[in-house]
């Protein structure tokens, strides 16, 4: 049995995702942390467990027209449209800025065909500064009429298998909440070779200006994130964790250490902090400190001892 930490001894916050050891279970979520370097003058990136870079496609993407962000009750809607510089520019311009940090760097990949995901995985595999891959399957499958890869078990598995075949790096698949049964999707991507899953991605929503009677987003609908979605995310993480044997990374409305600890308790091995970064750039650091303080207070020697300890 692991001994309780003695006075002055910090708890062990290390966690393992796909064979990759993270110094703590707190990661910055894709799309809320830019390409990492934007936060370098604001916080010490070495204090994070991991950074998920802004989603990237093979070619540059302009994204949706503005307005693209709207505040909502306890959250926000975004319809950025996955704007990004493209994979080549990511390698040439963005990754070099991260060579001085020790924190694990994950690239977030998205495509419109299985073949694009495979090509991105192969290209990522050749980059030393990329430690792991997160696969965004909430994107439209152009060969299936625009239906998102992540809502169908077969297409979700096909993307996962294609990425797994083309890289030796840890593969984490980011699941969409817009499905009938998250456990089915989770099991299929695990069977297809995923090393971990992360969830949830944003929930589709909309907002209306009652004066103009027009949508507040130019795209009409967008992805809802922030504290408003935490109860949904917590439930889905609990269901997914019960369905798979691989690590689960919880996402959705995590603003405080208490929020993060809730996700760990229901089965997440790590968490990603998203919208909170836009409110307070140091949010992730505060959450790391809060988790450590909680473990010390409770006499718990390592963070893994609270994972999946929900009492029902």
C-alpha positions in Angstrom: 0.0 0.0 0.0 1.3 3.5 -0.9 2.1 5.5 2.2 0.4 8.9 2.8 2.6 11.9 2.0 4.5 13.3 5.0 4.5 17.0 5.8 6.3 19.0 3.1 6.1 16.2 0.6 4.1 17.1 -2.5 1.7 14.5 -3.9 2.7 12.6 -7.1 0.6 14.2 -9.9 1.9 12.1 -12.7 -0.5 10.4 -15.0 0.0 8.2 -18.1 -1.8 8.7 -21.4 -1.0 6.1 -24.1 2.4 5.3 -22.6 3.2 9.0 -22.4 4.0 10.2 -18.8 2.5 13.6 -18.1 3.8 15.5 -15.1 0.3 16.2 -13.9 -3.3 15.5 -15.2 -4.1 19.0 -16.4 -3.9 19.8 -20.1 -4.8 22.9 -22.2 -7.6 22.0 -24.6 -7.3 22.5 -28.3 -8.7 25.7 -29.7 -8.4 27.6 -26.5 -4.7 27.8 -26.2 -3.6 28.8 -29.7 -0.4 27.1 -30.8 1.0 27.3 -27.3 3.6 30.1 -27.8 0.8 32.8 -27.3 0.7 31.9 -23.6 4.5 31.8 -23.0 4.7 35.4 -21.6 1.6 34.8 -19.5 2.3 31.5 -17.7 5.0 28.9 -17.3 4.1 26.2 -19.8 6.3 23.7 -18.0 3.9 23.6 -15.2 1.2 22.0 -17.4 0.7 18.3 -18.0 0.2 18.8 -21.7 -0.8 21.2 -24.4 -3.2 20.4 -27.2 -2.5 22.6 -30.1 -5.2 24.4 -32.2 -6.8 21.9 -34.7 -4.9 21.6 -37.9 -5.7 20.3 -41.4 -3.6 19.4 -44.4 -4.2 22.8 -46.0 -4.8 26.2 -44.5 -8.5 26.9 -43.5 -10.0 30.4 -43.3 -12.9 29.4 -41.1 -16.3 30.9 -40.8 -17.2 34.6 -41.3 -17.7 36.8 -38.2 -19.4 37.1 -35.8 -17.9 33.8 -34.6 -18.2 34.0 -30.8 -21.1 34.8 -28.6 -21.3 34.7 -24.8 -24.2 32.7 -23.3 -25.4 32.0 -19.8 -22.5 30.2 -18.0 -20.7 29.6 -21.3 -20.0 30.6 -24.9 -20.8 29.6 -28.4 -18.1 29.5 -31.0 -18.3 28.9 -34.8 -14.6 29.6 -35.6 -14.8 27.0 -38.4 -11.5 25.3 -37.5 -9.4 28.2 -38.9 -5.8 27.2 -39.0 -2.5 27.7 -40.8 -2.2 24.2 -42.3 0.1 21.4 -41.3 3.2 22.7 -43.2 3.1 26.1 -41.6 2.5 24.4 -38.2 5.8 22.5 -38.6 7.7 25.5 -40.0 6.4 28.3 -37.9 4.7 27.1 -34.8 6.4 23.9 -33.5 9.9 25.5 -33.4 8.6 28.0 -30.7 7.9 25.0 -28.4 11.3 23.4 -28.5 12.3 25.0 -25.2 9.5 23.6 -23.1 9.3 20.1 -21.5 5.5 19.8 -21.4 4.0 17.2 -23.7 2.6 18.6 -26.9 -0.3 17.0 -28.7 -1.3 18.0 -32.2 -5.1 18.0 -32.9 -5.9 16.7 -36.4 -9.0 17.0 -38.5 -9.9 16.1 -42.0 -12.8 15.6 -44.3 -11.9 12.1 -45.5 -10.3 9.1 -43.9 -7.4 9.5 -46.3 -6.7 13.1 -45.0 -6.6 11.8 -41.4 -4.1 9.1 -42.5 -1.9 11.7 -44.3 -1.9 14.0 -41.2 -1.0 11.1 -38.9 1.9 10.1 -41.1 3.2 13.7 -41.3 2.8 14.1 -37.5 4.8 10.9 -36.9 7.9 12.4 -38.4 7.9 15.4 -36.0 9.9 15.0 -32.8 8.2 18.0 -31.1 4.9 16.3 -31.4 4.5 13.9 -28.5 1.0 12.7 -29.2 -2.0 13.0 -31.5 -5.6 14.0 -30.6 -8.0 13.1 -33.4 -11.0 15.4 -33.8 -13.8 13.2 -35.2 -16.5 15.9 -34.9 -15.7 17.0 -38.4 -17.9 16.5 -41.5 -17.3 13.4 -43.7 -17.6 14.8 -47.2 -18.0 11.3 -48.6 -21.0 10.7 -46.4 -22.9 13.9 -47.2 -21.3 16.0 -44.4 -22.3 13.8 -41.5 -19.7 14.1 -38.7 -17.3 11.1 -38.4 -17.9 10.9 -34.7 -21.6 10.3 -34.7 -21.3 6.9 -36.5 -19.4 4.0 -34.9 -18.2 2.6 -38.2 -16.7 5.9 -39.5 -15.3 6.8 -36.0 -13.5 3.4 -36.0 -12.3 3.9 -39.6 -10.7 7.2 -38.8 -9.1 5.8 -35.7 -7.7 2.8 -37.5 -6.3 4.9 -40.3 -4.5 7.2 -37.8 -3.2 4.2 -35.7 -1.8 2.6 -38.8 0.2 5.7 -39.8 1.8 6.6 -36.5 3.6 5.1 -33.5 2.8 8.1 -31.3 0.0 7.9 -28.7 -3.4 8.4 -30.3 -6.2 10.1 -28.3 -9.6 10.3 -30.0 -11.8 13.3 -29.1 -15.4 12.3 -29.0 -18.5 14.3 -29.9 -21.3 14.5 -27.4 -23.9 14.7 -30.1 -24.6 11.0 -30.1 -27.2 8.7 -28.7 -24.8 6.3 -26.9 -21.3 7.6 -26.1 -20.3 4.1 -24.8 -20.8 2.5 -28.2 -18.5 5.1 -29.9 -15.9 4.8 -27.1 -15.7 1.1 -27.4 -15.4 1.2 -31.2 -12.5 3.6 -31.2 -10.8 1.6 -28.5 -11.1 -1.5 -30.6 -9.8 0.4 -33.6 -6.5 1.2 -31.8 -7.0 4.4 -29.8 -4.6 4.7 -26.8 -7.0 7.1 -25.1 -10.2 9.0 -25.6 -11.0 12.6 -24.7 -14.5 14.0 -24.2 -16.6 15.9 -24.7 -16.3 18.2 -27.6 -18.7 21.2 -27.7 -22.5 20.7 -27.8 -24.3 22.2 -30.8 -26.3 25.3 -29.9 -27.5 28.7 -31.2 -28.3 32.2 -30.0 -30.8 34.7 -31.4 -30.9 38.5 -31.3 -34.5 39.3 -30.6 -34.2 42.9 -31.9 -33.0 41.9 -35.4 -34.6 38.4 -35.2 -31.4 37.1 -36.7 -28.9 34.5 -35.3 -26.1 36.0 -33.3 -23.6 33.8 -35.1 -23.0 34.2 -38.9 -22.9 30.4 -39.1 -26.3 30.2 -37.3 -25.2 27.4 -35.0 -22.0 26.9 -33.0 -20.3 24.8 -30.3 -21.4 25.5 -26.7 -18.7 25.3 -24.1 -18.0 26.5 -20.5 -19.6 25.7 -17.1 -23.1 25.2 -18.7 -22.0 21.9 -20.2 -20.2 20.4 -17.2 -23.0 18.2 -16.0 -23.4 16.7 -19.4 -19.7 16.2 -19.8 -19.4 14.6 -16.4 -22.1 12.1 -17.2 -20.6 11.2 -20.5 -17.1 10.8 -19.1 -18.5 8.5 -16.4 -20.3 6.4 -19.1 -17.3 6.2 -21.4 -14.9 5.3 -18.5 -17.1 2.4 -17.6 -17.1 1.2 -21.2 -13.4 1.2 -22.0 -10.1 0.1 -20.5 -8.0 2.9 -22.0 -7.5 6.2 -20.3 -10.2 8.8 -20.5 -9.5 12.5 -20.6 -12.4 14.7 -19.3 -13.3 18.0 -21.0 -16.2 20.4 -20.4 -16.7 23.4 -18.2 -13.7 22.8 -16.0 -13.0 26.1 -14.3 -11.6 25.1 -10.9 -9.7 22.3 -9.2 -13.0 21.0 -7.7 -14.4 20.7 -11.3 -11.3 18.7 -12.3 -11.5 16.5 -9.3 -15.1 15.6 -10.1 -14.0 14.3 -13.5 -11.1 12.3 -12.0 -13.5 10.8 -9.5 -15.9 9.5 -12.2 -13.1 7.9 -14.1 -11.0 10.4 -16.0 -7.2 9.9 -15.8 -6.6 13.5 -16.9 -8.6 16.6 -17.8 -8.4 19.4 -20.4 -9.1 23.0 -19.5 -10.7 25.0 -22.4 -13.0 28.0 -22.0 -11.4 28.9 -18.7 -8.2 29.8 -20.5 -10.1 32.6 -22.3 -11.2 34.0 -19.0 -8.0 33.6 -17.1 -4.8 32.5 -18.9 -3.5 31.1 -15.5 -6.6 28.9 -15.0 -4.8 25.6 -15.7 -2.0 26.5 -13.3 -4.5 27.3 -10.6 -6.2 23.9 -11.2 -2.9 22.0 -10.9 -2.1 23.8 -7.6 -5.7 23.1 -6.4 -5.5 19.4 -7.1 -2.1 19.2 -5.3 -3.5 21.0 -2.3 -6.6 18.8 -2.1 -4.5 15.6 -2.2 -2.2 17.0 0.5 -5.1 17.9 2.7 -6.7 14.5 2.3 -3.4 12.6 2.8 -3.6 11.1 -0.6 -0.1 10.3 -2.0 -0.8 10.2 -5.7 -3.5 11.5 -8.1 -4.1 8.1 -9.5 -5.7 7.0 -6.2 -8.7 9.2 -6.8 -9.4 8.1 -10.4 -12.6 6.2 -10.8 -13.5 6.2 -7.1 -17.1 7.3 -7.4 -19.3 5.7 -4.7 -22.7 4.7 -5.9 
